[in-house]
Amino acid sequence: RSSSKSCRCCSCRTSAMQHVLLPALLSFPSLRRNSSSCAKRSLFNPVFSLPGRVRDPAVRLNEAGEAELFFTHFRGNPAAMFTSAGAKDYYVSRVVTRDWQTFSEPSDITPPGFASPDAPIRWDNATIIAFQAYPDKSLGGKSSGLFFSRRDDG
């Protein structure tokens, strides 16, 4: 269960994860009808979770009215998270939702060893998303660097 504390914008009791995703959540008509409540009573934290560690959310609203949620998914031993041994257990993954309560099956958009997706952008009929190698050289990883992926959208 996510911890709660007062947010900076409105003194409601909600988690940081919900405030990261709140602009995307408010774009959905079914949630906008009840916009008087910052915490959106129909939503519960965590908004999304999987076995392992899920973090670094990034959201893109696609042309079909769906939210594409990109995130770091660490599937290994938590003690190895910040070591070169843990690099093989990091992925950037994606799920899709129409209502923030049901989600598609997760799919990896990177090979192992990548994390921290940035906000995806639409450019030249494609979705571009940046991410990084993890852990980087300073934490014992094989490489450091910023990378990107391009998905043609039509």
N, C-alpha and C positions, 0 to 999 in steps of 0.2 A: 504494500500500500504506500502511495506517495505521501511524503510529509507535507504539511500545509503550513503556511505562514502568511501574514498580511502582505498583499502585493503593494507595489509602489504607486500604481495608478488609481486604485479605488478602495483600498483597505478591505477588500473581500478576503476570504480565507481560501486560497487556491495554491496549487503547486506551480513551480517555475515552468514545468513541461506544458501545462495548460496555457500559460501566457505566451510561450513560444508559438504555440499552434493556434491561439485565439483568432488572429486575423483570418486564417484559412477557415476555421470553424464558422466564423460569422458570415462567410460568403455563401453558406448553404441556406437556402430559403427555409427549410424546415426548422433550422435553429434560429434564424433571424426573427421569426414570428414572436419569440419570447425574449427579445433583446433587452428587456429591462433588467435582467439578471446577468451580471458579469460572469458568474461561474456556470451558467447554463445548466439548470437542474436536470436536464436529460442526459448530461454527460457525467462520467465518473472517471476518476483517476485510478490507475493509469489509463490514459486514452487508448494506448496500444502497448502490448507487451508480448514477449516470446520467451521461451527458455533461453538462458544465457543472458548476456547484457545487451540492452538496446539503449542507444544514446545518439546524440547529434542529429536531431530531426531537421529535415528540410522538406518543404511542401511546394508542389506545383499544382495549380488548378488547370486541368486540361480542357480541351474544347468540348468534350462529352459531358462536362459538368462534374467530373470526378476529381477527387484529391489524390494525387500521387504522393505518397509519403516515402521519402528516402531516409535512410538511417544507417548508423554503424551497428553491426551485429557481431558481437564477440561471442564465440561458441566454445571457448576453451576454459582451462583452469584459471580462475581469477588471480591466483598467485603469479601466473605467468603473463598477465595482461601487458605489463610494461617492460617486457624482455624480448629479445630476438626470438626466443622459443615460442612466444605467443603470437608472433607475426602471422603465422599460418592460420590462425583462428579469427582474424579480422576480415570482415566483408562489408561492402556497401550493398545494402539490400533495398528492395522496393515492395510496397504493397499499395493497393488501390482501394478507396472507399467512396461510397456515395452518401453515407449517413454518419460516419464516425462511430459506428457501433458494430458494423460488419466489415471485414477486410478480406481481400484476396489472399491466396497463399503467398508467402514471401518468395521473392526471386532475387538471386544475387546479380548485381549489375557489374561487379568487378571480380577478378580472381582473388584468392586469398592475399592478405597483406595490405589492404587498403581500407581507409576509414575517413570519417569526418566529411560527409558530403556538404557542399555549399548549396545555396539556393539555386535550383535549376532554372534556366532561362530558355525561352523560345527564341531562336534566331535562325533565319534563313531556312525555314521549313524543317527545323530540327530542334530537339531538346538537347541542351548542353549542360553538363553537370561537372563540377570540379571536385576533386577529392585529393587526399594525400597518402603517401606510403606510410605505413605504421607498423611497428614503431620506427621512428626515424633513426639516423645514425647516432644521435646523441643518447638514445635509449638502448642502443645495441642492435638496431636493425641493420639490414644490408644496404639500404638506400634511403636517401631523403629526396623529397621532391613533390611538386604539385603536378597532378595529372588531370586529364579530363576525358569524358566519354561523350560521344555524339550519337543520338538516336534519330534517324530520319523519320519525320512525322508525316510525310506525304508529299 
